[in-house]
């Protein structure tokens, strides 16, 4: 996929949480996606140079366009809506 301008492709990170009773909750069952990080998969030529492919990023999910790419869920978002990045 070739992204244009300052757009970025962010993959959703599947996160499982276990309750005290041992019930596994998938990321779809979590209450608020806005607190979940994503994985920066690709970026356009004009995207912020501080963003590195492979970074975990926090973004404004409501400003993103959901897509499915090669069978994986993700979003395309302008780099201005990526609020923070961190490396594992």
PDB file of N, CA, C and O in Angstrom:
ATOM      1  N   UNK A   1       0.851  -1.170   0.000  1.00  0.00           N
ATOM      2  CA  UNK A   1       0.000   0.000   0.000  1.00  0.00           C
ATOM      3  C   UNK A   1       0.898   1.234   0.000  1.00  0.00           C
ATOM      4  O   UNK A   1       1.836   1.332   0.791  1.00  0.00           O
ATOM      5  N   UNK A   2       0.604   2.160  -0.882  1.00  0.00           N
ATOM      6  CA  UNK A   2       1.348   3.418  -0.935  1.00  0.00           C
ATOM      7  C   UNK A   2       0.458   4.515  -0.375  1.00  0.00           C
ATOM      8  O   UNK A   2      -0.576   4.847  -0.954  1.00  0.00           O
ATOM      9  N   UNK A   3       0.868   5.071   0.747  1.00  0.00           N
ATOM     10  CA  UNK A   3       0.107   6.152   1.371  1.00  0.00           C
ATOM     11  C   UNK A   3       0.550   7.487   0.799  1.00  0.00           C
ATOM     12  O   UNK A   3       1.724   7.685   0.487  1.00  0.00           O
ATOM     13  N   UNK A   4      -0.391   8.388   0.667  1.00  0.00           N
ATOM     14  CA  UNK A   4      -0.120   9.707   0.115  1.00  0.00           C
ATOM     15  C   UNK A   4      -0.015  10.747   1.224  1.00  0.00           C
ATOM     16  O   UNK A   4      -0.519  10.554   2.330  1.00  0.00           O
ATOM     17  N   UNK A   5       0.642  11.839   0.908  1.00  0.00           N
ATOM     18  CA  UNK A   5       0.765  13.012   1.779  1.00  0.00           C
ATOM     19  C   UNK A   5       1.212  12.626   3.186  1.00  0.00           C
ATOM     20  O   UNK A   5       2.235  11.964   3.360  1.00  0.00           O
ATOM     21  N   UNK A   6       0.434  13.048   4.197  1.00  0.00           N
ATOM     22  CA  UNK A   6       0.837  12.809   5.590  1.00  0.00           C
ATOM     23  C   UNK A   6      -0.013  11.717   6.246  1.00  0.00           C
ATOM     24  O   UNK A   6      -0.165  11.696   7.467  1.00  0.00           O
ATOM     25  N   UNK A   7      -0.562  10.817   5.437  1.00  0.00           N
ATOM     26  CA  UNK A   7      -1.414   9.765   5.992  1.00  0.00           C
ATOM     27  C   UNK A   7      -0.593   8.588   6.494  1.00  0.00           C
ATOM     28  O   UNK A   7       0.472   8.275   5.960  1.00  0.00           O
ATOM     29  N   UNK A   8      -1.112   7.946   7.534  1.00  0.00           N
ATOM     30  CA  UNK A   8      -0.438   6.810   8.158  1.00  0.00           C
ATOM     31  C   UNK A   8      -1.395   5.631   8.240  1.00  0.00           C
ATOM     32  O   UNK A   8      -2.603   5.801   8.399  1.00  0.00           O
ATOM     33  N   UNK A   9      -0.832   4.432   8.127  1.00  0.00           N
ATOM     34  CA  UNK A   9      -1.591   3.201   8.310  1.00  0.00           C
ATOM     35  C   UNK A   9      -1.254   2.657   9.682  1.00  0.00           C
ATOM     36  O   UNK A   9      -0.097   2.372   9.990  1.00  0.00           O
ATOM     37  N   UNK A  10      -2.282   2.519  10.497  1.00  0.00           N
ATOM     38  CA  UNK A  10      -2.108   2.036  11.865  1.00  0.00           C
ATOM     39  C   UNK A  10      -2.926   0.760  12.029  1.00  0.00           C
ATOM     40  O   UNK A  10      -4.130   0.743  11.773  1.00  0.00           O
ATOM     41  N   UNK A  11      -2.262  -0.300  12.456  1.00  0.00           N
ATOM     42  CA  UNK A  11      -2.939  -1.572  12.688  1.00  0.00           C
ATOM     43  C   UNK A  11      -3.479  -1.600  14.114  1.00  0.00           C
ATOM     44  O   UNK A  11      -2.852  -1.102  15.050  1.00  0.00           O
ATOM     45  N   UNK A  12      -4.646  -2.191  14.247  1.00  0.00           N
ATOM     46  CA  UNK A  12      -5.194  -2.384  15.587  1.00  0.00           C
ATOM     47  C   UNK A  12      -4.400  -3.487  16.267  1.00  0.00           C
ATOM     48  O   UNK A  12      -4.070  -4.497  15.646  1.00  0.00           O
ATOM     49  N   UNK A  13      -4.099  -3.292  17.530  1.00  0.00           N
ATOM     50  CA  UNK A  13      -3.376  -4.291  18.303  1.00  0.00           C
ATOM     51  C   UNK A  13      -4.397  -5.103  19.067  1.00  0.00           C
ATOM     52  O   UNK A  13      -5.138  -4.572  19.894  1.00  0.00           O
ATOM     53  N   UNK A  14      -4.431  -6.398  18.786  1.00  0.00           N
ATOM     54  CA  UNK A  14      -5.352  -7.278  19.502  1.00  0.00           C
ATOM     55  C   UNK A  14      -4.871  -7.393  20.944  1.00  0.00           C
ATOM     56  O   UNK A  14      -3.729  -7.769  21.207  1.00  0.00           O
ATOM     57  N   UNK A  15      -5.744  -7.069  21.848  1.00  0.00           N
ATOM     58  CA  UNK A  15      -5.395  -7.081  23.261  1.00  0.00           C
ATOM     59  C   UNK A  15      -6.405  -7.948  23.985  1.00  0.00           C
ATOM     60  O   UNK A  15      -7.614  -7.752  23.856  1.00  0.00           O
ATOM     61  N   UNK A  16      -5.906  -8.901  24.740  1.00  0.00           N
ATOM     62  CA  UNK A  16      -6.795  -9.725  25.538  1.00  0.00           C
ATOM     63  C   UNK A  16      -6.579  -9.398  27.003  1.00  0.00           C
ATOM     64  O   UNK A  16      -5.448  -9.240  27.464  1.00  0.00           O
ATOM     65  N   UNK A  17      -7.659  -9.301  27.707  1.00  0.00           N
ATOM     66  CA  UNK A  17      -7.589  -9.087  29.143  1.00  0.00           C
ATOM     67  C   UNK A  17      -8.360 -10.197  29.819  1.00  0.00           C
ATOM     68  O   UNK A  17      -9.371 -10.671  29.300  1.00  0.00           O
ATOM     69  N   UNK A  18      -7.882 -10.609  30.973  1.00  0.00           N
ATOM     70  CA  UNK A  18      -8.532 -11.666  31.729  1.00  0.00           C
ATOM     71  C   UNK A  18      -9.103 -11.076  33.006  1.00  0.00           C
ATOM     72  O   UNK A  18      -8.417 -10.355  33.730  1.00  0.00           O
ATOM     73  N   UNK A  19     -10.360 -11.387  33.275  1.00  0.00           N
ATOM     74  CA  UNK A  19     -10.987 -10.918  34.508  1.00  0.00           C
ATOM     75  C   UNK A  19     -10.500 -11.771  35.671  1.00  0.00           C
ATOM     76  O   UNK A  19      -9.849 -12.795  35.463  1.00  0.00           O
ATOM     77  N   UNK A  20     -10.812 -11.357  36.886  1.00  0.00           N
ATOM     78  CA  UNK A  20     -10.424 -12.130  38.065  1.00  0.00           C
ATOM     79  C   UNK A  20     -10.999 -13.543  38.032  1.00  0.00           C
ATOM     80  O   UNK A  20     -10.403 -14.470  38.579  1.00  0.00           O
ATOM     81  N   UNK A  21     -12.152 -13.708  37.393  1.00  0.00           N
ATOM     82  CA  UNK A  21     -12.788 -15.019  37.304  1.00  0.00           C
ATOM     83  C   UNK A  21     -12.242 -15.877  36.179  1.00  0.00           C
ATOM     84  O   UNK A  21     -12.688 -17.010  35.998  1.00  0.00           O
ATOM     85  N   UNK A  22     -11.265 -15.349  35.404  1.00  0.00           N
ATOM     86  CA  UNK A  22     -10.648 -16.119  34.346  1.00  0.00           C
ATOM     87  C   UNK A  22     -11.306 -15.966  32.983  1.00  0.00           C
ATOM     88  O   UNK A  22     -10.953 -16.679  32.043  1.00  0.00           O
ATOM     89  N   UNK A  23     -12.258 -15.044  32.861  1.00  0.00           N
ATOM     90  CA  UNK A  23     -12.920 -14.820  31.578  1.00  0.00           C
ATOM     91  C   UNK A  23     -12.014 -13.953  30.714  1.00  0.00           C
ATOM     92  O   UNK A  23     -11.529 -12.913  31.161  1.00  0.00           O
ATOM     93  N   UNK A  24     -11.783 -14.384  29.464  1.00  0.00           N
ATOM     94  CA  UNK A  24     -10.931 -13.632  28.548  1.00  0.00           C
ATOM     95  C   UNK A  24     -11.794 -12.669  27.745  1.00  0.00           C
ATOM     96  O   UNK A  24     -12.767 -13.071  27.108  1.00  0.00           O
ATOM     97  N   UNK A  25     -11.424 -11.392  27.786  1.00  0.00           N
ATOM     98  CA  UNK A  25     -12.113 -10.365  27.019  1.00  0.00           C
ATOM     99  C   UNK A  25     -11.244  -9.987  25.840  1.00  0.00           C
ATOM    100  O   UNK A  25     -10.084  -9.617  26.023  1.00  0.00           O
ATOM    101  N   UNK A  26     -11.783 -10.073  24.626  1.00  0.00           N
ATOM    102  CA  UNK A  26     -11.018  -9.633  23.456  1.00  0.00           C
ATOM    103  C   UNK A  26     -11.094  -8.120  23.371  1.00  0.00           C
ATOM    104  O   UNK A  26     -11.872  -7.490  24.089  1.00  0.00           O
ATOM    105  N   UNK A  27     -10.284  -7.535  22.491  1.00  0.00           N
ATOM    106  CA  UNK A  27     -10.275  -6.078  22.363  1.00  0.00           C
ATOM    107  C   UNK A  27     -11.647  -5.545  21.946  1.00  0.00           C
ATOM    108  O   UNK A  27     -11.992  -4.413  22.285  1.00  0.00           O
ATOM    109  N   UNK A  28     -12.427  -6.332  21.225  1.00  0.00           N
ATOM    110  CA  UNK A  28     -13.756  -5.899  20.818  1.00  0.00           C
ATOM    111  C   UNK A  28     -14.711  -5.774  21.982  1.00  0.00           C
ATOM    112  O   UNK A  28     -15.715  -5.068  21.889  1.00  0.00           O
ATOM    113  N   UNK A  29     -14.410  -6.452  23.082  1.00  0.00           N
ATOM    114  CA  UNK A  29     -15.280  -6.415  24.247  1.00  0.00           C
ATOM    115  C   UNK A  29     -14.875  -5.325  25.234  1.00  0.00           C
ATOM    116  O   UNK A  29     -15.588  -5.074  26.206  1.00  0.00           O
ATOM    117  N   UNK A  30     -13.747  -4.682  24.997  1.00  0.00           N
ATOM    118  CA  UNK A  30     -13.308  -3.649  25.922  1.00  0.00           C
ATOM    119  C   UNK A  30     -14.199  -2.423  25.781  1.00  0.00           C
ATOM    120  O   UNK A  30     -14.767  -2.170  24.719  1.00  0.00           O
ATOM    121  N   UNK A  31     -14.312  -1.676  26.858  1.00  0.00           N
ATOM    122  CA  UNK A  31     -15.256  -0.575  26.893  1.00  0.00           C
ATOM    123  C   UNK A  31     -14.877   0.594  25.999  1.00  0.00           C
ATOM    124  O   UNK A  31     -15.742   1.149  25.321  1.00  0.00           O
ATOM    125  N   UNK A  32     -13.617   0.977  25.980  1.00  0.00           N
ATOM    126  CA  UNK A  32     -13.253   2.205  25.289  1.00  0.00           C
ATOM    127  C   UNK A  32     -11.996   2.007  24.447  1.00  0.00           C
ATOM    128  O   UNK A  32     -10.900   1.882  24.991  1.00  0.00           O
ATOM    129  N   UNK A  33     -12.145   1.977  23.146  1.00  0.00           N
ATOM    130  CA  UNK A  33     -11.028   1.780  22.230  1.00  0.00           C
ATOM    131  C   UNK A  33     -10.070   2.968  22.244  1.00  0.00           C
ATOM    132  O   UNK A  33      -8.899   2.825  21.891  1.00  0.00           O
ATOM    133  N   UNK A  34     -10.556   4.129  22.646  1.00  0.00           N
ATOM    134  CA  UNK A  34      -9.733   5.335  22.587  1.00  0.00           C
ATOM    135  C   UNK A  34      -8.488   5.253  23.468  1.00  0.00           C
ATOM    136  O   UNK A  34      -7.551   6.029  23.284  1.00  0.00           O
ATOM    137  N   UNK A  35      -8.468   4.339  24.404  1.00  0.00           N
ATOM    138  CA  UNK A  35      -7.305   4.185  25.283  1.00  0.00           C
ATOM    139  C   UNK A  35      -6.361   3.107  24.787  1.00  0.00           C
ATOM    140  O   UNK A  35      -5.357   2.821  25.438  1.00  0.00           O
ATOM    141  N   UNK A  36      -6.666   2.501  23.640  1.00  0.00           N
ATOM    142  CA  UNK A  36      -5.848   1.424  23.108  1.00  0.00           C
ATOM    143  C   UNK A  36      -4.837   1.975  22.108  1.00  0.00           C
ATOM    144  O   UNK A  36      -5.169   2.840  21.298  1.00  0.00           O
ATOM    145  N   UNK A  37      -3.597   1.474  22.164  1.00  0.00           N
ATOM    146  CA  UNK A  37      -2.611   1.904  21.175  1.00  0.00           C
ATOM    147  C   UNK A  37      -2.801   1.157  19.864  1.00  0.00           C
ATOM    148  O   UNK A  37      -3.514   0.156  19.805  1.00  0.00           O
ATOM    149  N   UNK A  38      -2.165   1.646  18.830  1.00  0.00           N
ATOM    150  CA  UNK A  38      -2.113   0.970  17.541  1.00  0.00           C
ATOM    151  C   UNK A  38      -0.655   0.798  17.155  1.00  0.00           C
ATOM    152  O   UNK A  38       0.235   1.322  17.825  1.00  0.00           O
ATOM    153  N   UNK A  39      -0.409   0.071  16.081  1.00  0.00           N
ATOM    154  CA  UNK A  39       0.941  -0.178  15.593  1.00  0.00           C
ATOM    155  C   UNK A  39       1.106   0.541  14.259  1.00  0.00           C
ATOM    156  O   UNK A  39       0.344   0.289  13.326  1.00  0.00           O
ATOM    157  N   UNK A  40       2.085   1.427  14.156  1.00  0.00           N
ATOM    158  CA  UNK A  40       2.330   2.161  12.924  1.00  0.00           C
ATOM    159  C   UNK A  40       2.949   1.216  11.889  1.00  0.00           C
ATOM    160  O   UNK A  40       4.064   0.726  12.070  1.00  0.00           O
ATOM    161  N   UNK A  41       2.218   0.972  10.813  1.00  0.00           N
ATOM    162  CA  UNK A  41       2.625   0.007   9.801  1.00  0.00           C
ATOM    163  C   UNK A  41       3.263   0.687   8.589  1.00  0.00           C
ATOM    164  O   UNK A  41       4.214   0.161   8.010  1.00  0.00           O
ATOM    165  N   UNK A  42       2.746   1.846   8.208  1.00  0.00           N
ATOM    166  CA  UNK A  42       3.273   2.570   7.046  1.00  0.00           C
ATOM    167  C   UNK A  42       2.939   4.046   7.195  1.00  0.00           C
ATOM    168  O   UNK A  42       2.033   4.424   7.939  1.00  0.00           O
ATOM    169  N   UNK A  43       3.689   4.873   6.471  1.00  0.00           N
ATOM    170  CA  UNK A  43       3.402   6.313   6.502  1.00  0.00           C
ATOM    171  C   UNK A  43       3.714   6.923   5.154  1.00  0.00           C
ATOM    172  O   UNK A  43       4.560   6.431   4.407  1.00  0.00           O
ATOM    173  N   UNK A  44       3.009   8.012   4.856  1.00  0.00           N
ATOM    174  CA  UNK A  44       3.197   8.718   3.605  1.00  0.00           C
ATOM    175  C   UNK A  44       4.465   9.549   3.612  1.00  0.00           C
ATOM    176  O   UNK A  44       5.084   9.717   4.663  1.00  0.00           O
ATOM    177  N   UNK A  45       4.868  10.076   2.455  1.00  0.00           N
ATOM    178  CA  UNK A  45       6.131  10.804   2.333  1.00  0.00           C
ATOM    179  C   UNK A  45       6.185  12.117   3.118  1.00  0.00           C
ATOM    180  O   UNK A  45       7.272  12.588   3.451  1.00  0.00           O
ATOM    181  N   UNK A  46       5.044  12.703   3.413  1.00  0.00           N
ATOM    182  CA  UNK A  46       5.022  13.974   4.137  1.00  0.00           C
ATOM    183  C   UNK A  46       4.675  13.813   5.620  1.00  0.00           C
ATOM    184  O   UNK A  46       4.453  14.805   6.314  1.00  0.00           O
ATOM    185  N   UNK A  47       4.627  12.571   6.106  1.00  0.00           N
ATOM    186  CA  UNK A  47       4.278  12.328   7.514  1.00  0.00           C
ATOM    187  C   UNK A  47       5.406  12.814   8.425  1.00  0.00           C
ATOM    188  O   UNK A  47       6.561  12.921   8.013  1.00  0.00           O
ATOM    189  N   UNK A  48       5.044  13.100   9.649  1.00  0.00           N
ATOM    190  CA  UNK A  48       5.987  13.580  10.648  1.00  0.00           C
ATOM    191  C   UNK A  48       7.204  12.655  10.723  1.00  0.00           C
ATOM    192  O   UNK A  48       7.037  11.448  10.898  1.00  0.00           O
ATOM    193  N   UNK A  49       8.421  13.189  10.596  1.00  0.00           N
ATOM    194  CA  UNK A  49       9.628  12.355  10.633  1.00  0.00           C
ATOM    195  C   UNK A  49       9.880  11.711  12.000  1.00  0.00           C
ATOM    196  O   UNK A  49      10.673  10.775  12.098  1.00  0.00           O
ATOM    197  N   UNK A  50       9.225  12.192  13.042  1.00  0.00           N
ATOM    198  CA  UNK A  50       9.372  11.587  14.373  1.00  0.00           C
ATOM    199  C   UNK A  50       8.645  10.244  14.472  1.00  0.00           C
ATOM    200  O   UNK A  50       8.886   9.477  15.404  1.00  0.00           O
ATOM    201  N   UNK A  51       7.762   9.961  13.520  1.00  0.00           N
ATOM    202  CA  UNK A  51       7.041   8.694  13.510  1.00  0.00           C
ATOM    203  C   UNK A  51       7.897   7.640  12.817  1.00  0.00           C
ATOM    204  O   UNK A  51       8.388   7.851  11.708  1.00  0.00           O
ATOM    205  N   UNK A  52       8.068   6.499  13.489  1.00  0.00           N
ATOM    206  CA  UNK A  52       8.882   5.413  12.956  1.00  0.00           C
ATOM    207  C   UNK A  52       8.021   4.175  12.791  1.00  0.00           C
ATOM    208  O   UNK A  52       7.259   3.818  13.690  1.00  0.00           O
ATOM    209  N   UNK A  53       8.138   3.519  11.643  1.00  0.00           N
ATOM    210  CA  UNK A  53       7.408   2.282  11.410  1.00  0.00           C
ATOM    211  C   UNK A  53       7.742   1.298  12.537  1.00  0.00           C
ATOM    212  O   UNK A  53       8.906   1.109  12.888  1.00  0.00           O
ATOM    213  N   UNK A  54       6.707   0.682  13.090  1.00  0.00           N
ATOM    214  CA  UNK A  54       6.889  -0.255  14.198  1.00  0.00           C
ATOM    215  C   UNK A  54       6.613   0.346  15.561  1.00  0.00           C
ATOM    216  O   UNK A  54       6.545  -0.376  16.556  1.00  0.00           O
ATOM    217  N   UNK A  55       6.450   1.670  15.620  1.00  0.00           N
ATOM    218  CA  UNK A  55       6.126   2.329  16.896  1.00  0.00           C
ATOM    219  C   UNK A  55       4.707   1.991  17.310  1.00  0.00           C
ATOM    220  O   UNK A  55       3.835   1.776  16.468  1.00  0.00           O
ATOM    221  N   UNK A  56       4.485   1.947  18.611  1.00  0.00           N
ATOM    222  CA  UNK A  56       3.128   1.923  19.149  1.00  0.00           C
ATOM    223  C   UNK A  56       2.687   3.377  19.211  1.00  0.00           C
ATOM    224  O   UNK A  56       3.456   4.242  19.630  1.00  0.00           O
ATOM    225  N   UNK A  57       1.459   3.650  18.799  1.00  0.00           N
ATOM    226  CA  UNK A  57       0.978   5.023  18.773  1.00  0.00           C
ATOM    227  C   UNK A  57      -0.397   5.120  19.420  1.00  0.00           C
ATOM    228  O   UNK A  57      -1.206   4.195  19.356  1.00  0.00           O
ATOM    229  N   UNK A  58      -0.631   6.257  20.037  1.00  0.00           N
ATOM    230  CA  UNK A  58      -1.968   6.598  20.516  1.00  0.00           C
ATOM    231  C   UNK A  58      -2.517   7.638  19.564  1.00  0.00           C
ATOM    232  O   UNK A  58      -1.851   8.623  19.246  1.00  0.00           O
ATOM    233  N   UNK A  59      -3.746   7.408  19.109  1.00  0.00           N
ATOM    234  CA  UNK A  59      -4.315   8.308  18.131  1.00  0.00           C
ATOM    235  C   UNK A  59      -5.761   8.623  18.460  1.00  0.00           C
ATOM    236  O   UNK A  59      -6.382   7.989  19.313  1.00  0.00           O
ATOM    237  N   UNK A  60      -6.266   9.594  17.776  1.00  0.00           N
ATOM    238  CA  UNK A  60      -7.663   9.983  17.902  1.00  0.00           C
ATOM    239  C   UNK A  60      -8.446   9.084  16.944  1.00  0.00           C
ATOM    240  O   UNK A  60      -8.623   9.415  15.771  1.00  0.00           O
ATOM    241  N   UNK A  61      -8.916   7.934  17.465  1.00  0.00           N
ATOM    242  CA  UNK A  61      -9.560   6.915  16.636  1.00  0.00           C
ATOM    243  C   UNK A  61     -10.766   7.466  15.878  1.00  0.00           C
ATOM    244  O   UNK A  61     -11.054   7.015  14.769  1.00  0.00           O
ATOM    245  N   UNK A  62     -11.470   8.432  16.459  1.00  0.00           N
ATOM    246  CA  UNK A  62     -12.677   8.960  15.812  1.00  0.00           C
ATOM    247  C   UNK A  62     -12.363   9.697  14.506  1.00  0.00           C
ATOM    248  O   UNK A  62     -13.262   9.903  13.691  1.00  0.00           O
ATOM    249  N   UNK A  63     -11.116  10.092  14.296  1.00  0.00           N
ATOM    250  CA  UNK A  63     -10.723  10.815  13.080  1.00  0.00           C
ATOM    251  C   UNK A  63     -10.085   9.900  12.044  1.00  0.00           C
ATOM    252  O   UNK A  63      -9.503  10.376  11.069  1.00  0.00           O
ATOM    253  N   UNK A  64     -10.190   8.593  12.247  1.00  0.00           N
ATOM    254  CA  UNK A  64      -9.544   7.651  11.346  1.00  0.00           C
ATOM    255  C   UNK A  64     -10.551   6.967  10.425  1.00  0.00           C
ATOM    256  O   UNK A  64     -11.751   6.957  10.699  1.00  0.00           O
ATOM    257  N   UNK A  65     -10.046   6.395   9.326  1.00  0.00           N
ATOM    258  CA  UNK A  65     -10.873   5.673   8.374  1.00  0.00           C
ATOM    259  C   UNK A  65     -10.562   4.183   8.505  1.00  0.00           C
ATOM    260  O   UNK A  65      -9.466   3.756   8.144  1.00  0.00           O
ATOM    261  N   UNK A  66     -11.510   3.377   9.017  1.00  0.00           N
ATOM    262  CA  UNK A  66     -11.259   1.943   9.177  1.00  0.00           C
ATOM    263  C   UNK A  66     -11.095   1.244   7.827  1.00  0.00           C
ATOM    264  O   UNK A  66     -11.833   1.523   6.881  1.00  0.00           O
ATOM    265  N   UNK A  67     -10.127   0.339   7.748  1.00  0.00           N
ATOM    266  CA  UNK A  67      -9.906  -0.452   6.543  1.00  0.00           C
ATOM    267  C   UNK A  67      -9.529  -1.880   6.939  1.00  0.00           C
ATOM    268  O   UNK A  67      -9.217  -2.161   8.096  1.00  0.00           O
ATOM    269  N   UNK A  68      -9.565  -2.762   5.958  1.00  0.00           N
ATOM    270  CA  UNK A  68      -9.001  -4.097   6.108  1.00  0.00           C
ATOM    271  C   UNK A  68      -7.947  -4.231   5.024  1.00  0.00           C
ATOM    272  O   UNK A  68      -8.253  -4.098   3.839  1.00  0.00           O
ATOM    273  N   UNK A  69      -6.710  -4.493   5.420  1.00  0.00           N
ATOM    274  CA  UNK A  69      -5.603  -4.599   4.476  1.00  0.00           C
ATOM    275  C   UNK A  69      -4.923  -5.941   4.677  1.00  0.00           C
ATOM    276  O   UNK A  69      -4.427  -6.235   5.765  1.00  0.00           O
ATOM    277  N   UNK A  70      -4.900  -6.751   3.634  1.00  0.00           N
ATOM    278  CA  UNK A  70      -4.303  -8.083   3.681  1.00  0.00           C
ATOM    279  C   UNK A  70      -4.860  -8.897   4.847  1.00  0.00           C
ATOM    280  O   UNK A  70      -4.133  -9.631   5.516  1.00  0.00           O
ATOM    281  N   UNK A  71      -6.166  -8.750   5.075  1.00  0.00           N
ATOM    282  CA  UNK A  71      -6.841  -9.513   6.114  1.00  0.00           C
ATOM    283  C   UNK A  71      -6.689  -8.969   7.523  1.00  0.00           C
ATOM    284  O   UNK A  71      -7.179  -9.577   8.475  1.00  0.00           O
ATOM    285  N   UNK A  72      -6.023  -7.846   7.671  1.00  0.00           N
ATOM    286  CA  UNK A  72      -5.806  -7.263   8.999  1.00  0.00           C
ATOM    287  C   UNK A  72      -6.597  -5.975   9.156  1.00  0.00           C
ATOM    288  O   UNK A  72      -6.687  -5.171   8.227  1.00  0.00           O
ATOM    289  N   UNK A  73      -7.166  -5.786  10.335  1.00  0.00           N
ATOM    290  CA  UNK A  73      -7.913  -4.567  10.631  1.00  0.00           C
ATOM    291  C   UNK A  73      -6.945  -3.434  10.927  1.00  0.00           C
ATOM    292  O   UNK A  73      -5.935  -3.621  11.605  1.00  0.00           O
ATOM    293  N   UNK A  74      -7.268  -2.264  10.410  1.00  0.00           N
ATOM    294  CA  UNK A  74      -6.441  -1.108  10.663  1.00  0.00           C
ATOM    295  C   UNK A  74      -7.196   0.162  10.305  1.00  0.00           C
ATOM    296  O   UNK A  74      -8.380   0.129   9.970  1.00  0.00           O
ATOM    297  N   UNK A  75      -6.490   1.274  10.381  1.00  0.00           N
ATOM    298  CA  UNK A  75      -7.082   2.558  10.035  1.00  0.00           C
ATOM    299  C   UNK A  75      -6.068   3.396   9.271  1.00  0.00           C
ATOM    300  O   UNK A  75      -4.857   3.245   9.433  1.00  0.00           O
ATOM    301  N   UNK A  76      -6.595   4.283   8.434  1.00  0.00           N
ATOM    302  CA  UNK A  76      -5.766   5.306   7.805  1.00  0.00           C
ATOM    303  C   UNK A  76      -6.110   6.613   8.508  1.00  0.00           C
ATOM    304  O   UNK A  76      -7.280   6.962   8.662  1.00  0.00           O
ATOM    305  N   UNK A  77      -5.076   7.325   8.930  1.00  0.00           N
ATOM    306  CA  UNK A  77      -5.286   8.543   9.708  1.00  0.00           C
ATOM    307  C   UNK A  77      -4.203   9.562   9.344  1.00  0.00           C
ATOM    308  O   UNK A  77      -3.061   9.195   9.067  1.00  0.00           O
ATOM    309  N   UNK A  78      -4.567  10.816   9.346  1.00  0.00           N
ATOM    310  CA  UNK A  78      -3.596  11.886   9.152  1.00  0.00           C
ATOM    311  C   UNK A  78      -2.661  11.913  10.358  1.00  0.00           C
ATOM    312  O   UNK A  78      -3.094  11.669  11.484  1.00  0.00           O
ATOM    313  N   UNK A  79      -1.388  12.208  10.129  1.00  0.00           N
ATOM    314  CA  UNK A  79      -0.436  12.203  11.239  1.00  0.00           C
ATOM    315  C   UNK A  79      -0.775  13.228  12.320  1.00  0.00           C
ATOM    316  O   UNK A  79      -0.311  13.100  13.453  1.00  0.00           O
ATOM    317  N   UNK A  80      -1.572  14.239  11.990  1.00  0.00           N
ATOM    318  CA  UNK A  80      -1.939  15.238  12.999  1.00  0.00           C
ATOM    319  C   UNK A  80      -2.817  14.647  14.106  1.00  0.00           C
ATOM    320  O   UNK A  80      -2.936  15.235  15.181  1.00  0.00           O
ATOM    321  N   UNK A  81      -3.433  13.487  13.849  1.00  0.00           N
ATOM    322  CA  UNK A  81      -4.289  12.865  14.852  1.00  0.00           C
ATOM    323  C   UNK A  81      -3.572  11.769  15.640  1.00  0.00           C
ATOM    324  O   UNK A  81      -4.179  11.098  16.474  1.00  0.00           O
ATOM    325  N   UNK A  82      -2.290  11.595  15.373  1.00  0.00           N
ATOM    326  CA  UNK A  82      -1.464  10.705  16.204  1.00  0.00           C
ATOM    327  C   UNK A  82      -0.907  11.574  17.321  1.00  0.00           C
ATOM    328  O   UNK A  82      -0.152  12.515  17.076  1.00  0.00           O
ATOM    329  N   UNK A  83      -1.285  11.252  18.537  1.00  0.00           N
ATOM    330  CA  UNK A  83      -0.987  12.136  19.675  1.00  0.00           C
ATOM    331  C   UNK A  83       0.268  11.770  20.427  1.00  0.00           C
ATOM    332  O   UNK A  83       0.882  12.639  21.046  1.00  0.00           O
ATOM    333  N   UNK A  84       0.678  10.495  20.394  1.00  0.00           N
ATOM    334  CA  UNK A  84       1.864  10.060  21.138  1.00  0.00           C
ATOM    335  C   UNK A  84       2.390   8.780  20.508  1.00  0.00           C
ATOM    336  O   UNK A  84       1.655   8.036  19.859  1.00  0.00           O
ATOM    337  N   UNK A  85       3.679   8.542  20.714  1.00  0.00           N
ATOM    338  CA  UNK A  85       4.320   7.340  20.208  1.00  0.00           C
ATOM    339  C   UNK A  85       5.255   6.795  21.273  1.00  0.00           C
ATOM    340  O   UNK A  85       5.808   7.552  22.070  1.00  0.00           O
ATOM    341  N   UNK A  86       5.430   5.488  21.286  1.00  0.00           N
ATOM    342  CA  UNK A  86       6.417   4.880  22.185  1.00  0.00           C
ATOM    343  C   UNK A  86       6.911   3.576  21.579  1.00  0.00           C
ATOM    344  O   UNK A  86       6.216   2.926  20.798  1.00  0.00           O
ATOM    345  N   UNK A  87       8.115   3.216  21.955  1.00  0.00           N
ATOM    346  CA  UNK A  87       8.721   1.981  21.497  1.00  0.00           C
ATOM    347  C   UNK A  87       8.671   0.954  22.629  1.00  0.00           C
ATOM    348  O   UNK A  87       8.741   1.297  23.809  1.00  0.00           O
ATOM    349  N   UNK A  88       8.548  -0.307  22.236  1.00  0.00           N
ATOM    350  CA  UNK A  88       8.504  -1.363  23.261  1.00  0.00           C
ATOM    351  C   UNK A  88       9.920  -1.804  23.567  1.00  0.00           C
ATOM    352  O   UNK A  88      10.125  -2.685  24.402  1.00  0.00           O
TER     353      UNK A  88
END
